[in-house]
Amino acid sequence: MKHSPSESTDPREMAHYDRLAATWWDPDGPFWPLHGLNRFRVQYLRTRLIEHFHLDDGHQPLEGLSILDIGCGGGILSESMARLGARVTGIDPVARNIAIAEDHAEASGLVIDYRCETVEAHEAPSGGYDAVLNMEVVEHVEGLPGFLHACARQLRPGGVMFVATINRTPLAGLTAIFAAEYILRWLPRGTHQYRKLRRPAEVRGPLADSGLEVVHQTGVAVSPITRRFRYTRSLTVNYMMTAVKSAA
């Protein structure tokens, strides 16, 4: 299992997730918010993919689609996409994450192509992927424009990229970092760095430069009482985007 370093990887981030790797699939462990968020975001991805590719909504509506899950971690989202019928490739620069993802997929009877590498080093299949998932990743990388350009190169013309992240606002810093990590302890301390949170314009710009147009965006909110996620018009804290690559 070869690790491919790049300018977008942050050694501090990699060390953080290496320490937590064994807890990815514990629904009551440090990643429990991700398990809840995953159920919510899978519905968003499913709906947008069905609409964009004009698919039939059935048991496995994504059958035939090729999907790249960037920063796949322990495979929580990759497995969800595979269960919906997609051919999934998951990449992550942390070797322990990939090992855990591979073991869990095998135990679950799922065929997922996991690779320990960065998006800059990854070679897309001929023609590119139908969809690229960039979910809760951009707030952990360095050199955001270069990273997003590398992600866009993985897409085929007419393909779609999804980005989910946290806005860089005082309210986001207060709720998504201070409250979530220090008060409610929903996340391990140090999960997020305020300086690396991304404003929507900072994501849209590099996407546009790479030939992608944002066609949909929504804010995401979570109740501190029920721990349930919901859509919101406000992008002030968490948000998700759908961007389509030009067919030209």
C-alpha positions, 0 to 999 in steps of 0.5 A, a space after each residue: 500500500 503506497 502513500 502518495 504525498 502531495 501539496 494538498 496533504 497536511 501532516 497534522 491532519 493525517 496524524 489526527 485521522 491516523 490516531 482515530 482510524 480504528 473508530 470509524 465504524 463505531 456509531 457511538 465513537 468519535 465519528 458518530 456525527 459523521 454517521 448521522 450526517 452520512 444518512 442525511 447527505 446520502 439522500 442529497 447525493 441520491 436525489 441530485 444524481 438521479 435528477 442529473 443523470 435521469 435515472 430510475 429511482 429504485 432499489 439501486 438507482 445508481 447502477 452503472 455510475 462510476 463514483 470517486 469518493 475523495 478522502 473516503 476515510 473508513 469507507 462510510 460514504 463509499 459503502 453507502 454509494 456502493 449499496 445504491 449500485 454505483 461502482 465506487 473508488 475510494 481514495 485516502 492518504 491515510 493508510 490505516 483508513 484504507 485498511 479499515 475500509 477494505 476490511 469492512 467492505 469485505 466483511 459487508 460483501 461489497 466490492 469497492 476499489 480502495 487506494 491509499 493515494 491523493 487525488 493529485 496522484 490518482 489516475 481516473 479511468 478512461 473518460 473520467 468518473 461520472 461523479 466525484 464526492 468531495 464531502 467534508 474534505 476541503 476544510 482539511 487540505 492545503 492549497 485549495 485551488 490546486 486541490 479542486 483543479 485536481 478533483 475536477 480532472 477526475 470528472 468526465 465532461 458532463 459529470 458532477 462534483 459534490 462539495 460539502 464543507 463548513 463556511 468560514 464565519 464567526 458563527 461557524 467558528 463558534 458552533 462547528 468548532 468551539 461548541 462541537 469540539 469543546 462544549 458538546 464534545 461531538 468531535 475530537 478537539 483539533 478536528 477543524 482549524 478555523 483558518 482552513 474553513 472555506 467560504 462558498 466563493 472560495 470553492 466556487 472560484 476554483 470550480 469555475 476555473 476548472 470548467 464546473 458550474 455550481 447548479 445547486 447549493 443548500 445550507 445544512 443545520 443540526 439540532 443540538 437537542 435531537 442531533 438531526 440534520 436538516 436543510 436550510 437556506 443559510 450557508 453561514 455554517 455548513 453547506 453542500 454544493 452540486 457542480 457540473 463539468 462542462 460537456 465541451 
